[in-house]
Amino acid sequence: MIKYKYIYKITYPNGKIYVGSDATGSYLTYFGSPTRKYLEKDYPYEKQKELEIKKTILDSFEKISNKDLRSKEREYIVKLGSNNPKIGYNLKPKFIEVEPNV
């Protein structure tokens, strides 16, 4: 069996997302590692008792270096805006809000 490396998106009930990558090919068992304190802020204990999240595979690769996989992950984070605290839970790359030209 071929172990694909992949980029995934986790969508939480509040609509916020987390984008990550997995180099082990564990499609079914790995759901990322967003920063716990930010999730717990949005989901206190009572809301954690029943929580449905959705995992979407955004891209998969049969042959890619781990360095290139991380680069692709970063591209998706920026493209989807998951590093914007209003949109997602990714902390890197650091989100910089741009002031609109008035």
Residue, then its C-alpha position, 0 to 999 in steps of 0.5 A: m500500500i502506498k503511503y501518501k503525504y497530504i494536506y488537510k483542513i479541519t472544520y469546526p462547528n463554529g466554522k473556523i478551520y485548521v490546516g495541517s499536513d501529515a507525512t505518515g499517511s494516517y488519513l483516518t486517525y490524525f486530526g491535527s494539532p492546533t493550539r489547545k488553549y485557542l480551541e478551549k476558548d471557543y469550546p469550553y468543557e460543556k461544548q466539548k462533550e459532543l463535537e463534530i468536526k470535518k476533515t477534508i483532504l485538500d491535496s495528496f502526494e505520492k512522492i514529495s519531500n517533507k520540506d516541500l510538504r511543509s511549504k505546500e501546507r504553508e501555501y494552503i494556510v495563507k490561501l485559506g486564511s486559517n492563520n487569521p484568528k477570525i477564520g482559523y486556528n493556525l498560528k504560523p505563518k503569523f497573520i498580519e492584518v493589512e489596513p485598507n487604503v482609504 
